[in-house]
Amino acid sequence: MASAGPPSTPGAEPPRSGTAPHSFDTANDATAVVAGTGTVVGWTQSAQDLLGYRAAEVVGRPAGFLLAMPEDPVRVAGIAERCRAGVGWSGAATVRRHDGREIDVDLRVSASFHLDGRECFLVSGRERRPEWTLGQSVLDAFLTSSPIGMAVLSPQLRYVWVNDTLERFGGVPREQRVGHRMSEVLPGLEADAIETLMRSVLETGVPVIDYEYRGWSWADPHRQRAYSTSFFPLTDGDDTITGICYMVLDVTDRWKAQQRLALVNDAGVSIGSTLDVMRTAQELADFAVPRFADLVLVDLLEPVASPEEPGPLPPGTGLSGTGLPDAGTVRPGAGGASPSRPRMRRAGLRSVREGCPEAIARIGEPVDFVPPPNDFRFLVDGEPVLIPVLDSVRHLWAVEQPARAARIREFGLHSLISVPMRARDTVLGLTTFIRSVNLVPFEPEDVLPARELVARAAVCVDNARRYTREHAAALTLQRSLLPHTLPGGMALDVASSYLPADAKDGVGGDWFDVIPLSGARVALVVGDVVGHGISAAATMGRLRTAVHTLADMDLPPDELLAHLDDLVLRLSEEEPEGEASGTTVLGATCLYAVYDPVTQLCTMARAGHPPPVVVSQDGRVSFPELPAGPPLGLGGMPFETAEIELPEGSLIGLYTNGLIEGRDRDAELGMSRLGGALSQRGLSLDTLCATVVDQLLPVPQPDDVALLLARTHELSPDHVVSWDVPSDPAAVAGVRARTARLLRTWGLEELEMTTELIVSELVTNAVRYATGPIRLRLLRQSVLICEVSDTSSTSPRLRHARTTDEGGRGLFLVAQLTRRWGTRYTPEGKIIWTEQEIPTTPAR
């Protein structure tokens, strides 16, 4: 065997002390298989790339013809014996390329192995570059101690040779691998898929580079690892594939980094889908199990978990209103609830075990858990706590919290990470990740993704907390600005329904109103302010107040809307250019209707608002065609009125567009559905109002909804009396007498004297200062109404007469004797009216 083995390498030398070997990628080294007789039996594409010889030109020939130096049989024999002993060898040699050029290469010869019954050696090499300074130790590590695992397999995919690194990767000794297939020695390692891939390489001869897969090692069977493998075919002189070589690189750290990054990125999609504090906390728990932990507990401070309790933390919690601990209030190691512990509530809970039996507290229940050292300052300025092995601290809970210690033992809870939940300098709570079924303990590298998960969830929780508080404030403001009673009097039966927008869209600016007017008339109003939130609610309040003020002036509907339009324009002009305050009116619509129970006529006008719906007593539904009118705030465009008759028992409905429109609803279809819902029989007005909203809007909507229903009543003739009065002072006495007789007929004797005085004063003023026909009308409703009409457009003025004046006290007395009085104008002139309270027990 003196001539057997690899070629001589007289240039081999041990590494020099003090030199640091260069690290390089060995996956691209030229590789060949040399028989014990010195004949080349395997040649790879990388060897052809380095020397220029094709496999057919090399395989079957002695390897010595490649050398560009004298042969040394003695040294070759020594190297062969060294490799047969399983040590391997490395050195340098000068070889001749196919084009005749000589190059220096660094060689590595493996320990001997048998392939198809022949003794063989795996020879690897790469060209020596001038800038490389490689010592002998680097070359020795090429196949043995390098981070790359190597193996040679037969065509039957049985191990022929394995280097030390690959032996460590799998944790399976070399002796148990050689002669066996991968699926036999590593059944849990995607062996079937890898063997299928290697068969494809053997059949096609095409290498596979950087194939990644997941695996494990017998040395650490609970911790998953990641590997990157490249497969190369081995060929003989006839280009026949005689085996396969593969190289493995452990890329677990890279894979874990990618997993952690993917974990954090996916959290941004899964956490914070709603503006609900408790739901967001639960989404954090749901996301982390089982991807990161086996049990997740999300505990929030009570002011955060309870939207109805906004504001700073309550006194005695150990945390001030700014979120900082009060000195001396936190007692490290203290067990159980105490005044020094801020109260927390379980907001999120998830486990790989059904029902979460490991948890002591359930969703919504109070908790006081913090990890050792049990210091609540940890919530304010502490870093995440990592406890890789819970057995090391379980004794701390054995005495103070025996129930928690028992759960740890029972369910095998063995590793923990606790992360304070903070956002925008606000302490929100604590999130705890625990492993039990997953036997791999948390590592320091797991703290960063845990911190990132909690940080993202904390921002979402804080956003939800802030929004919930603002939404509650806006809803409270709006409800306080809406009418609490609807005074329809004897003219109307009234019911209303208000439905706020979905929480994520915020409260809107819808409003409605019922305003008693003079002459037993009633005004019905509904409006809608563009926008959501507190600003929309505040704007709604301003417009509702303005409508009340204008309604008290007894303006016709078209004039009222014109004045309201001017007001919106002025409010918009008050804003500085380029700025918008919380009360800026961005746009609004309104419908104003006045119903007169005496004439049964309803006069109405609208400003960009949907028309009302009318249901007659026989169930016929109609939407009166009113002039649309522009939305409020455009200016310069007129509003027009329309008049419809509403007989006794008619139903009129005023509503906002949120009731008939939506993301997937057409307005005309919505109006048709509204008419159908209102035509239901046998329901009280309140029940009908609620039922209609429920039927049309079964789920929350993006816009507020207001619905105002009114059923009309006629003021019967026995409640209304009117007389024409001659324009003669002598007629006043007769009018007073007729008024007295009428009040006795109505059983209102208690009001006889005051009413005579009021009628006398109003009629006298009309006779003295007005022209044309004069008419007196008395109406008995919830109040006694007295009206005197004439053709003059001059309104009387209330005076405070001096002691020396002989007149001027008439209207002053009228104002003192009545509940209220006023003037309204008509196309024919004006009407002076008064109202008096009717005694609860009128005389008979």
C-alpha positions in Angstrom: 0.0 0.0 0.0 3.0 2.3 -0.4 1.4 3.8 -3.4 -2.1 4.0 -2.0 -3.8 7.1 -0.7 -3.9 10.7 -1.7 -1.1 12.6 -3.5 1.9 13.9 -1.7 1.9 17.4 -0.2 5.4 18.4 0.7 4.2 21.9 1.6 2.2 20.9 4.6 3.3 22.6 7.9 1.8 23.3 11.3 0.1 26.7 11.9 2.3 29.5 13.1 1.6 30.8 16.5 -0.1 34.1 16.6 -1.8 33.8 13.2 -5.6 33.9 13.1 -7.0 31.7 10.4 -9.4 33.2 7.9 -13.0 31.9 8.0 -14.4 30.9 4.6 -17.4 29.1 3.1 -16.4 25.4 2.6 -19.6 24.7 0.7 -18.0 25.7 -2.6 -14.8 23.6 -2.1 -13.7 21.3 -4.9 -14.4 17.8 -3.7 -13.3 14.4 -5.1 -13.3 10.8 -3.9 -10.0 8.9 -4.3 -9.7 5.1 -3.9 -7.1 3.5 -1.7 -5.1 2.6 -4.8 -4.8 6.3 -5.6 -7.4 6.2 -8.4 -10.0 8.9 -8.7 -13.5 7.4 -8.4 -15.6 10.5 -7.8 -15.5 14.0 -9.3 -17.8 16.9 -8.5 -18.8 20.0 -10.5 -16.8 22.1 -8.0 -13.6 20.2 -8.8 -14.2 20.7 -12.5 -14.7 24.4 -11.9 -11.4 24.6 -10.0 -9.1 22.5 -12.3 -11.0 22.5 -15.6 -11.1 18.7 -16.0 -14.4 17.0 -16.7 -15.3 13.9 -14.7 -14.7 11.6 -17.8 -11.1 13.0 -18.1 -10.2 12.3 -14.4 -12.2 9.4 -13.0 -10.4 6.1 -13.3 -6.9 7.7 -13.6 -4.3 8.0 -10.8 -4.6 11.2 -8.9 -0.9 11.9 -9.3 -1.2 13.2 -12.8 -2.9 16.3 -11.3 0.2 17.2 -9.2 2.8 19.7 -10.5 5.5 18.5 -8.0 7.6 15.3 -7.6 5.9 12.3 -6.0 6.9 11.2 -2.4 5.6 7.6 -1.9 6.8 7.5 1.7 4.9 10.6 2.7 1.8 9.4 0.9 1.9 6.1 2.7 2.1 8.0 6.1 -0.8 10.2 5.2 -2.9 7.1 4.2 -2.2 5.4 7.5 -3.1 8.6 9.4 -6.5 8.7 7.6 -7.1 5.0 8.1 -6.7 5.7 11.8 -9.7 8.1 11.6 -7.7 11.3 12.2 -7.7 12.9 8.7 -5.1 15.2 7.3 -4.7 18.7 5.8 -1.9 20.4 3.9 -1.0 22.3 0.8 0.0 21.2 -2.7 0.6 22.6 -6.2 -1.6 21.1 -8.9 -1.8 21.6 -12.6 -5.0 22.8 -14.3 -6.3 21.5 -17.6 -5.0 24.6 -19.3 -1.5 23.9 -18.0 -1.5 26.7 -15.3 -0.2 25.7 -11.9 -2.1 26.8 -8.8 -1.5 26.3 -5.1 -4.4 24.6 -3.2 -5.2 23.9 0.4 -6.2 20.2 0.8 -8.1 18.2 3.4 -8.2 14.4 3.3 -10.9 12.7 5.4 -10.7 9.6 7.4 -11.0 6.5 5.2 -14.4 5.0 4.5 -15.8 2.2 2.2 -17.8 2.9 -0.9 -19.2 0.0 -2.9 -16.7 -2.3 -1.2 -13.7 -0.1 -1.9 -11.6 1.9 0.5 -12.0 5.6 -0.3 -10.9 9.0 0.9 -12.8 12.3 0.5 -10.4 15.0 -0.7 -11.5 18.6 -0.6 -9.6 21.7 -1.7 -9.7 25.3 -2.7 -7.2 27.6 -4.4 -4.8 29.3 -2.0 -5.2 33.1 -2.4 -2.3 35.4 -1.7 -4.3 37.3 1.0 -5.1 34.1 2.9 -2.9 33.2 5.8 -4.1 29.8 6.8 -2.6 27.8 9.6 -2.7 24.1 10.0 -5.4 24.4 12.7 -7.7 26.0 10.3 -7.2 23.3 7.7 -7.7 20.6 10.4 -11.0 22.2 11.2 -12.1 22.2 7.6 -13.9 18.9 7.9 -13.9 18.1 11.6 -14.4 21.2 13.8 -15.9 23.6 11.2 -19.5 24.8 11.8 -20.6 22.9 8.7 -21.6 19.3 9.0 -20.7 16.9 6.1 -21.7 13.4 5.1 -21.3 11.0 2.2 -24.1 8.7 1.3 -24.3 5.7 -1.0 -26.8 5.5 -3.9 -29.0 3.6 -1.5 -28.9 6.7 0.8 -27.0 4.9 3.5 -24.4 6.8 5.5 -20.8 6.1 4.4 -18.9 8.9 6.1 -19.9 11.6 8.7 -17.8 14.4 10.0 -17.7 15.5 13.7 -19.9 18.6 13.3 -22.7 16.6 11.7 -22.4 14.0 14.5 -22.9 16.8 17.1 -25.8 18.3 15.1 -28.0 15.2 15.4 -26.6 13.9 18.7 -26.3 10.4 17.1 -22.8 8.8 17.2 -21.1 8.1 13.9 -21.1 4.3 14.6 -24.9 4.4 14.7 -25.2 6.3 11.4 -22.8 4.5 9.1 -24.6 1.8 7.1 -28.1 3.2 8.0 -30.4 5.6 6.3 -31.4 8.9 7.7 -35.0 7.9 8.3 -33.7 5.0 10.4 -31.5 7.0 12.8 -33.4 10.3 12.8 -37.1 9.5 12.4 -38.3 12.8 13.8 -36.3 14.9 11.4 -38.2 15.5 8.2 -36.2 12.5 7.0 -38.7 11.3 4.4 -38.9 14.7 2.7 -35.1 15.0 2.8 -34.6 11.5 1.3 -37.0 12.3 -1.4 -35.0 15.4 -2.2 -31.7 13.4 -2.3 -33.3 10.8 -4.7 -34.1 13.7 -7.0 -30.5 14.8 -6.9 -29.3 11.3 -7.6 -31.7 11.0 -10.6 -31.1 14.4 -12.1 -27.6 15.2 -11.1 -28.7 18.7 -10.2 -27.4 20.0 -6.9 -29.8 21.5 -4.3 -28.5 24.5 -2.5 -29.7 26.0 0.9 -32.6 23.8 1.6 -34.0 24.7 5.1 -35.9 22.5 7.4 -36.7 22.1 11.1 -35.3 19.4 13.3 -34.0 18.5 16.7 -31.1 16.8 18.4 -31.0 13.8 20.6 -28.8 15.9 22.9 -31.7 18.4 23.3 -34.9 16.8 22.1 -37.3 19.5 23.4 -35.7 22.5 21.6 -36.4 22.8 17.9 -33.6 23.7 15.6 -33.2 24.9 12.0 -30.7 23.7 9.4 -29.7 24.8 5.9 -28.4 21.9 3.8 -26.9 21.6 0.3 -26.8 18.4 -1.7 -24.2 17.5 -4.4 -24.0 14.3 -6.5 -20.7 12.3 -6.7 -19.9 10.9 -10.2 -17.3 8.5 -11.7 -15.4 8.5 -15.0 -18.5 7.6 -17.0 -20.5 10.5 -15.4 -22.4 7.9 -13.4 -23.6 9.1 -10.1 -22.1 6.9 -7.4 -23.3 8.7 -4.3 -24.3 11.9 -2.8 -22.5 14.4 -0.5 -24.4 16.9 1.7 -23.3 19.8 3.9 -25.4 21.1 6.8 -25.2 24.5 8.6 -27.1 25.1 11.8 -29.1 28.3 11.2 -31.2 28.1 14.4 -30.3 31.6 15.6 -31.2 33.1 12.3 -34.5 31.2 12.2 -35.4 32.2 15.7 -34.7 35.8 14.9 -37.0 35.5 11.9 -39.6 33.9 14.0 -39.5 36.6 16.7 -39.7 39.3 14.0 -42.7 37.5 12.4 -44.3 37.2 15.8 -44.1 40.9 16.4 -45.2 41.8 12.9 -48.2 39.5 13.1 -49.2 41.0 16.4 -49.8 44.4 14.7 -52.5 42.7 12.6 -54.2 40.6 15.4 -54.1 43.0 18.4 -56.1 46.2 18.5 -58.8 45.4 16.0 -61.4 47.2 18.2 -61.5 50.2 20.5 -62.5 48.1 23.5 -60.0 47.8 26.4 -61.0 44.3 27.5 -61.2 43.0 24.0 -57.8 44.3 23.2 -56.3 42.6 26.3 -57.9 39.3 25.3 -56.6 39.6 21.8 -53.1 39.8 23.2 -53.6 36.6 25.2 -55.2 34.9 22.2 -52.4 35.8 19.9 -49.5 34.7 22.2 -51.0 31.2 22.9 -49.6 28.8 21.8 -47.1 30.7 19.5 -45.1 32.1 22.4 -46.5 30.8 25.6 -48.8 28.1 27.0 -50.6 30.5 29.5 -51.0 34.3 29.2 -52.4 36.5 31.9 -53.3 40.2 31.1 -54.1 42.2 34.3 -55.1 45.8 34.0 -55.4 48.5 36.7 -59.0 49.0 37.6 -59.3 52.6 36.3 -58.1 51.2 33.0 -60.2 48.0 32.9 -63.4 49.9 33.9 -64.4 52.6 31.4 -66.9 53.9 33.9 -64.1 54.8 36.3 -61.9 57.2 34.3 -59.4 59.4 36.0 -56.3 58.9 38.2 -55.7 55.9 40.3 -57.7 55.9 43.5 -56.1 56.9 46.8 -54.3 54.2 48.8 -53.2 52.2 45.8 -49.5 53.0 46.2 -49.6 54.9 42.9 -50.2 58.7 42.7 -52.3 60.3 40.0 -49.2 60.7 37.8 -48.6 56.9 38.0 -45.6 57.2 40.4 -45.4 55.2 43.6 -45.9 57.0 46.9 -42.9 56.8 49.1 -43.2 54.1 51.8 -46.5 52.6 50.5 -45.1 49.6 48.7 -43.8 46.7 50.9 -41.6 44.2 49.0 -42.6 40.7 49.7 -45.9 41.6 51.2 -48.5 38.9 50.4 -52.2 39.2 50.0 -54.3 42.3 49.3 -53.3 45.4 51.1 -53.9 49.2 50.8 -50.4 49.5 49.3 -51.3 47.4 46.3 -53.1 49.0 43.4 -56.1 47.0 42.5 -55.9 45.2 39.2 -58.5 43.2 37.3 -58.1 40.2 35.0 -58.7 41.5 31.4 -57.2 38.7 29.3 -56.7 35.0 29.8 -55.7 32.2 27.5 -54.3 28.7 27.9 -53.4 25.7 25.8 -55.6 23.8 28.2 -59.3 24.1 27.7 -61.0 26.2 30.4 -57.6 27.6 31.7 -57.5 25.5 34.8 -54.1 26.9 35.7 -55.4 30.4 36.4 -56.6 31.4 39.8 -58.6 34.5 38.7 -61.0 34.6 35.8 -61.9 37.5 33.4 -63.2 40.5 35.3 -62.1 39.2 38.7 -59.7 41.3 40.9 -56.0 40.2 41.0 -53.0 41.3 42.9 -50.2 39.2 41.3 -46.8 40.7 40.5 -43.6 38.5 40.1 -40.9 38.4 42.7 -39.7 40.5 44.4 -43.4 41.5 44.7 -42.6 45.2 44.5 -45.3 47.3 42.8 -42.7 49.9 41.8 -42.0 47.3 39.2 -45.2 48.3 37.3 -44.0 51.9 37.1 -40.4 51.8 36.2 -39.3 48.1 36.3 -37.9 46.0 33.4 -39.4 42.7 32.3 -38.8 39.9 34.7 -37.5 36.6 33.4 -37.7 33.5 35.6 -36.4 30.6 33.5 -37.1 28.0 36.2 -40.1 28.7 38.4 -38.9 26.1 41.0 -36.3 28.6 42.1 -39.0 31.0 43.4 -41.9 28.6 44.0 -41.0 28.5 47.7 -41.8 32.3 47.9 -45.4 31.5 47.1 -45.7 28.3 49.1 -46.4 30.3 52.3 -47.8 33.6 51.0 -49.9 32.2 48.1 -50.3 28.5 48.6 -53.0 28.3 45.9 -50.7 29.7 43.3 -47.9 27.4 44.4 -50.2 24.4 44.1 -51.2 25.3 40.5 -47.6 25.5 39.6 -46.9 22.0 40.8 -50.2 20.5 39.4 -49.8 21.8 35.9 -46.1 21.9 35.6 -45.7 25.6 35.1 -41.9 25.9 34.8 -40.9 29.2 33.1 -42.2 32.8 33.3 -41.8 36.3 31.8 -43.7 39.2 33.3 -43.8 42.5 31.4 -45.2 45.8 32.8 -47.8 47.3 30.4 -47.1 51.0 30.0 -47.9 53.5 27.2 -47.4 57.3 27.0 -46.0 57.5 30.5 -49.2 55.8 31.8 -49.1 52.6 33.8 -51.8 50.2 32.5 -51.1 46.8 34.1 -49.1 43.6 33.8 -48.8 40.8 31.2 -47.4 37.4 32.2 -46.3 34.7 29.8 -45.9 31.1 31.2 -44.8 27.8 29.7 -45.8 24.4 30.9 -46.7 22.1 27.9 -43.8 23.5 26.0 -40.8 22.1 27.9 -38.3 24.6 26.5 -37.8 27.4 29.2 -37.8 31.0 28.2 -34.4 32.4 27.3 -33.1 36.0 27.6 -33.6 36.3 23.8 -37.4 35.8 24.4 -37.6 38.9 26.6 -37.4 41.3 23.6 -40.3 39.8 21.7 -42.4 39.7 24.9 -41.6 43.3 25.5 -42.6 44.2 21.9 -45.8 42.3 22.1 -46.8 44.0 25.3 -45.7 47.4 24.0 -47.9 47.1 20.9 -50.9 45.9 23.0 -50.3 48.7 25.5 -50.6 51.4 22.8 -53.8 49.8 21.6 -55.2 49.5 25.2 -54.3 53.1 25.9 -56.0 54.2 22.6 -59.1 52.2 23.6 -59.0 53.7 27.1 -58.7 57.2 25.8 -61.4 56.7 23.1 -63.8 55.0 25.6 -63.4 58.0 27.9 -64.0 60.5 25.1 -66.8 58.5 23.7 -68.5 58.2 27.1 -68.0 62.0 27.6 -69.5 62.8 24.1 -72.4 60.4 24.7 -73.1 61.9 28.1 -72.9 65.4 26.6 -75.2 64.5 23.8 -77.8 62.8 26.0 -77.7 65.8 28.3 -78.4 68.1 25.4 -81.3 66.1 24.0 -84.8 66.7 25.4 -85.7 64.7 28.5 -89.4 65.3 28.0 -91.5 65.7 24.9 -94.4 68.1 25.6 -96.9 67.3 22.9 -99.8 68.6 25.0 -103.3 67.8 23.7 -102.2 68.2 20.1 -99.8 65.2 19.8 -98.8 61.9 21.4 -95.0 61.8 21.0 -92.3 59.1 21.2 -88.7 59.1 20.3 -85.7 56.9 20.0 -82.0 57.8 19.8 -79.3 55.2 18.9 -75.6 56.3 19.1 -73.2 55.3 16.4 -71.0 52.3 16.7 -68.3 52.9 19.3 -65.5 53.0 16.7 -67.2 55.8 14.8 -68.0 57.9 17.8 -71.1 59.8 18.8 -72.7 61.9 16.1 -74.7 65.1 16.1 -78.3 63.9 15.6 -81.0 65.6 17.6 -84.7 66.0 17.8 -87.1 68.3 19.7 -90.8 69.0 20.5 -91.4 72.7 21.2 -94.8 74.0 22.4 -95.9 77.1 20.5 -98.6 79.6 21.0 -102.2 78.8 20.0 -101.9 75.1 21.1 -99.5 74.5 18.1 -96.5 72.2 18.5 -93.2 72.3 16.6 -91.4 69.1 15.6 -87.7 69.3 14.9 -85.1 66.9 13.8 -81.5 67.6 12.7 -78.2 66.1 11.9 -74.7 67.7 12.3 -71.9 66.3 10.2 -69.1 64.7 12.1 -68.6 62.6 15.3 -67.4 63.1 18.8 -67.6 65.9 21.4 -67.4 68.6 18.7 -70.5 67.3 16.9 -72.4 67.0 20.2 -71.4 70.5 21.2 -72.5 71.9 17.8 -75.8 70.0 18.0 -76.4 71.7 21.4 -75.7 75.2 19.9 -78.1 74.6 17.0 -80.8 73.1 19.3 -80.6 76.2 21.5 -80.9 78.5 18.5 -84.0 76.6 17.2 -85.6 77.0 20.6 -84.9 80.8 20.5 -86.2 81.2 17.0 -89.3 79.1 17.7 -90.2 81.4 20.6 -90.3 84.2 18.1 -93.2 82.2 16.3 -91.4 82.4 13.0 -92.7 80.4 10.0 -90.6 77.3 9.2 -89.0 78.8 6.1 -88.0 82.0 8.0 -86.7 80.0 11.0 -84.4 77.9 8.7 -83.2 81.0 7.0 -82.2 82.5 10.4 -80.6 79.2 11.4 -78.7 79.2 8.1 -77.3 82.7 8.9 -76.3 81.6 12.3 -74.3 78.6 10.9 -72.6 81.0 8.5 -71.6 83.3 11.3 -70.3 80.5 13.4 -68.1 79.3 10.6 -66.8 82.9 9.9 -65.8 83.3 13.5 -63.1 80.6 13.1 -59.6 81.8 12.3 -58.5 81.2 8.8 -57.0 77.7 8.3 -58.1 76.6 11.8 -61.0 74.7 13.1 -62.1 74.5 16.8 -64.1 71.8 18.4 -67.4 73.7 17.8 -66.9 74.5 14.1 -70.1 73.7 12.2 -68.9 71.6 9.3 -72.4 71.0 7.9 -75.9 70.3 9.2 -79.4 69.4 8.0 -82.7 70.2 9.6 -86.5 69.6 9.3 -88.9 72.0 11.1 -92.6 71.3 11.2 -95.5 73.1 13.0 -98.8 71.2 13.7 -101.9 73.2 14.4 -104.5 70.9 16.2 -107.3 73.4 15.4 -106.9 73.4 11.6 -105.2 69.9 11.5 -102.6 71.4 9.2 -98.9 70.8 9.4 -96.6 73.4 7.9 -93.0 72.3 7.3 -89.7 73.2 5.6 -86.4 71.3 5.4 -82.8 72.2 4.9 -81.2 69.2 3.1 -82.9 66.7 5.3 -84.9 63.6 4.4 -88.7 64.1 4.1 -91.0 63.0 6.8 -93.1 59.9 6.6 -96.9 60.0 7.2 -99.1 57.0 8.0 -102.8 57.5 7.8 -105.3 55.8 10.0 -106.1 53.3 7.3 -102.4 52.3 7.1 -101.4 54.2 3.9 -97.8 55.3 3.9 -96.6 58.5 2.1 -93.5 60.7 2.0 -94.7 64.2 1.4 -92.9 66.0 -1.4 -91.3 69.0 0.3 -88.9 71.4 -1.3 -85.5 70.0 -0.5 -83.8 73.2 0.5 -80.0 73.4 0.8 -78.1 72.2 3.9 -77.4 74.7 6.6 -74.4 76.9 6.1 -74.4 77.3 2.4 -76.2 80.7 2.4 -77.8 82.7 -0.3 -80.5 80.1 -1.2 -84.1 80.3 -0.1 -86.2 77.8 1.9 -89.7 77.0 1.0 -92.6 75.7 3.1 -95.2 73.1 2.3 -98.5 72.4 4.0 -100.2 69.1 4.5 -103.3 68.0 6.3 -103.0 65.5 9.2 -106.5 64.3 10.3 -107.1 62.9 13.7 -105.0 59.8 14.4 -102.4 60.4 11.7 -98.9 59.3 12.4 -96.0 61.5 11.3 -92.3 60.4 11.6 -89.2 62.6 11.5 -85.9 60.8 11.3 -82.2 61.2 10.4 -80.5 59.6 7.5 -78.8 57.0 9.6 -82.1 55.2 9.9 -82.5 54.7 6.1 -78.9 54.8 4.8 -75.8 52.8 5.5 -72.7 51.2 4.1 -74.8 48.6 2.2 -78.3 50.2 2.1 -79.9 52.4 -0.5 -81.9 55.5 0.8 -85.0 54.7 -1.3 -85.0 51.1 -0.1 -84.5 52.3 3.5 -87.5 54.6 3.2 -89.6 51.8 1.9 -88.6 49.6 4.8 -89.3 52.4 7.2 -92.8 52.9 5.8 -93.5 49.1 6.1 -92.3 49.1 9.7 -94.4 52.1 10.7 -97.6 50.5 9.3 -97.7 47.9 12.0 -100.9 47.9 13.9 -101.7 47.3 17.6 -98.5 48.7 19.1 -98.2 51.6 21.5 -96.3 54.6 20.2 -93.3 54.0 22.4 -93.2 50.3 21.5 -93.6 51.1 17.8 -90.7 53.6 17.9 -88.4 51.1 19.5 -89.5 48.2 17.3 -88.9 50.2 14.1 -85.3 51.0 15.1 -84.6 47.4 16.0 -86.0 46.1 12.8 -84.2 48.5 10.5 -80.9 48.5 12.4 -80.3 45.0 14.0 -76.5 45.8 14.3 -74.5 48.9 15.2 -74.2 51.4 12.5 -71.6 54.0 11.6 -74.0 56.9 12.1 -76.3 58.1 14.8 -80.0 57.5 14.5 -82.8 59.7 15.7 -86.5 58.9 15.2 -89.4 61.1 16.4 -93.0 59.8 16.0 -96.1 61.9 16.7 -99.8 60.9 16.5 -102.1 63.8 15.9 -105.2 64.9 17.8 -107.8 67.4 16.8 -108.8 70.2 19.2 -112.5 69.6 19.3 -115.0 72.5 18.8 -116.0 72.5 22.5 -112.4 73.5 23.3 -112.3 76.4 20.9 -114.5 79.5 20.7 -113.9 82.6 18.5 -115.9 85.8 18.0 -115.6 88.8 15.7 -115.3 92.0 17.6 -116.6 95.3 16.2 -114.0 98.1 16.1 -115.9 100.1 18.7 -114.9 100.7 22.4 -118.5 100.1 23.4 -118.1 96.4 22.3 -115.5 95.7 25.0 -118.1 95.2 27.7 -120.1 92.7 25.7 -117.0 90.7 24.9 -116.1 90.6 28.6 -119.6 89.3 29.5 -119.5 86.6 26.8 -116.0 85.5 28.1 -117.3 85.2 31.6 -120.2 83.0 30.5 -117.9 80.8 28.5 -115.5 80.2 31.4 -118.4 79.2 33.6 -119.5 76.8 31.0 -115.9 75.3 30.9 -115.8 75.2 34.7 -113.1 77.7 34.9 -114.7 80.2 37.3 -111.5 80.7 39.1 -110.0 82.3 36.0 -113.1 84.5 35.3 -111.8 87.8 36.8 -108.3 87.6 35.4 -109.5 86.5 32.0 -112.0 89.4 31.8 -109.2 91.8 32.6 -106.9 90.3 30.0 -109.6 90.3 27.3 -110.6 93.8 28.1 -107.0 95.1 27.8 -106.2 93.2 24.6 -109.4 94.1 22.8 -109.2 97.7 23.9 -105.7 98.0 22.5 -106.8 96.5 19.2 -109.8 98.8 18.9 -107.7 101.8 19.8 -104.5 101.2 17.8 -105.4 98.6 15.1 -107.4 98.7 11.9 -109.6 96.3 10.1 -111.4 93.2 11.5 -110.7 92.2 15.1 -111.2 88.6 16.3 -111.1 87.0 19.8 -110.3 83.3 20.2 -110.3 81.3 23.4 -108.8 77.8 23.6 -109.0 75.4 26.5 -106.1 73.0 26.4 -103.6 72.2 29.2 -103.7 75.9 29.6 -106.2 78.6 28.8 -105.2 80.5 25.7 -106.6 83.9 24.8 -105.8 85.4 21.3 -106.8 88.7 19.8 -106.0 89.2 16.1 -106.1 92.3 14.0 -104.7 93.5 10.7 -102.0 95.8 12.1 -98.3 94.7 11.9 -97.4 96.9 14.9 -96.5 95.0 18.0 -97.4 96.4 21.4 -94.6 97.2 23.8 -94.5 96.5 27.5 -93.9 99.7 29.4 -93.2 100.4 33.1 -95.4 103.4 33.8 -94.4 106.0 36.3 -96.5 106.9 39.3 -97.7 110.1 37.7 -98.8 108.4 34.4 -102.5 107.9 33.8 -102.0 105.0 31.4 -99.5 102.5 30.1 -100.0 99.8 32.7 -102.2 97.5 30.6 -99.7 95.1 29.2 -97.7 95.2 32.4 -100.8 93.9 34.2 -101.4 91.3 31.5 -97.8 90.0 31.9 -98.3 89.7 35.7 -101.5 87.8 35.4 -100.5 85.3 32.7 -97.9 82.5 32.5 -96.5 83.9 29.3 -97.7 86.2 26.5 -96.4 87.2 23.1 -97.0 88.2 19.5 -97.0 86.2 16.3 -97.4 87.6 12.8 -99.7 86.3 10.1 -100.1 87.1 6.5 -103.1 89.2 7.5 -101.5 91.0 10.5 -100.7 89.9 14.0 -102.0 88.0 17.0 -101.5 88.9 20.6 -101.8 85.8 22.8 -101.7 84.9 26.5 -101.6 81.7 28.4 -102.9 81.0 31.9 -102.4 78.0 34.1 -105.6 76.0 34.6 -106.2 75.0 38.2 -105.8 71.3 38.9 -109.2 71.2 40.5 -111.4 73.6 38.7 -114.5 74.8 40.3 -117.8 73.3 39.2 
